[in-house]
Every structure is written in C-alpha cells, then in structure tokens.
Amino acid sequence: LDVSYALEMMSSPKNVIQVQDIEDWEKAVDQTRQLQVTIPDLIAANGDIEYAQKRWEELLKDSPHDRELLFRYARFLQKNQLLEKAASVCQSLIKLPDAGSDWYGFLAHLQHSMGYPEQAKKTLDSAPSSPKSEEFHLVAANVAEELGDIPEAIGELGKALEINPQHGNSLLLRAKLLMVQGQNAAALSDVDKFIEVEGP
C-alpha cells in the first residue's frame, strides 16, 4: 500500500464526495468520516504508528469533543498496544455529559490489561446505572476473578448471558470458574453451549 498516493487521491478535487442536495449531507459526512478514520489504520498497518497517531491528533483538533472519534481513537491506541494513552483518552470520554457505561467498561478493561485490577473495579463501580452490555459484565467478571471474588465473577457472567445467551467468551469463562468451584455438571453444560455456539 502506497499511503502517500492514497492520501493524494483522497485530497484530489475529482475524488471529493459531492453533495447534490441536503438529503445527501448526512451520508456524505458519514462517508468522509469513514475515510478519515480509515487512513490512520492503514498507515499503522504499514508500520508507521507515530505518523498514524499524528493523523488521529489532526482529526481530533477539529472535533475535540466528538465522542465517536474519541472512542475510535482509543480503540486505535489499544489495537497498537498504546494502553496508557488509550486509558487517558477514555478518562476524557467518561467526563463528557451522559457518558455511557460501555466507556467505563472499556476503561476498566484497559486498566485490567495494564495490571491495575483495583483501579478497574473502582471504574466499574462508578459507571452510571444505565443498561450495561454483555461486554461490560464480562470485563467486570474478569476483574472480579483477578481480585479473587469467584462468586462475584460468576454472577457478572450470569448477567452477561442474560443479555446474550450465546456470548461465547462468557460461557467459556463461566465454565472455567464453575469447574474451579467443583460445579462440574454446570461447567460441562456451559462448555456444551459454547461448542454449540462456536463450533467444535
């Protein structure tokens, strides 16, 4: 991939998305955004993480409080193992009004990945009371397991599976924890469900 050529083509007037009427505006904005956030990933895949990060920072200069952009930037940083910086971006995200619980879950996941389960637990406990996703409960289960609270972890996995009974990671982790507690029949039941969902 020739990144310089790709950038040149994107900036060429003949390749700029044309808006014919007001109804096309939202679609054009969305397509432009998709192109803008894809370029840093392509640059990073080409091995230049530093330049990719600069591209992201340029994007965020124009929209410093854009939640979607910030979240995608945090994901980009996580994907490229820049966990501390990703956590810092998440800290700014959860300070925004009406911050969603999934952002707290993602921050807790990063904190747990960096070896700070106690911090992760505090982050999870401070999440708003809005409905939570199965991924949030999976993170909470991983943190509880790390802190030695197996019953709490199993409870969180139960919540995840109430939301999505086919959530493979939750089934597998609960099977492991149930086995640790000697509940072999329940553990094997979860393994069977996992195989049914994911295949042998």
Secondary structure, DSSP 8 states (H G I E B T S, - for coil): --HHHHHHHHHSGGGS----SGGGHHHHHHHHHHHHHHHHHHHHHTT-HHHHHHHHHHHHHH-TT-HHHHHHHHHHHHHTT-HHHHHHHHHHHHTSTT--HHHHHHHHHHHHHTT-HHHHHHHHHTS-SS---HHHHHHHHHHHHHTT-HHHHHHHHHHHHHH-TT-HHHHHHHHHHHHHTT-HHHHHHHHHHHHHHH--
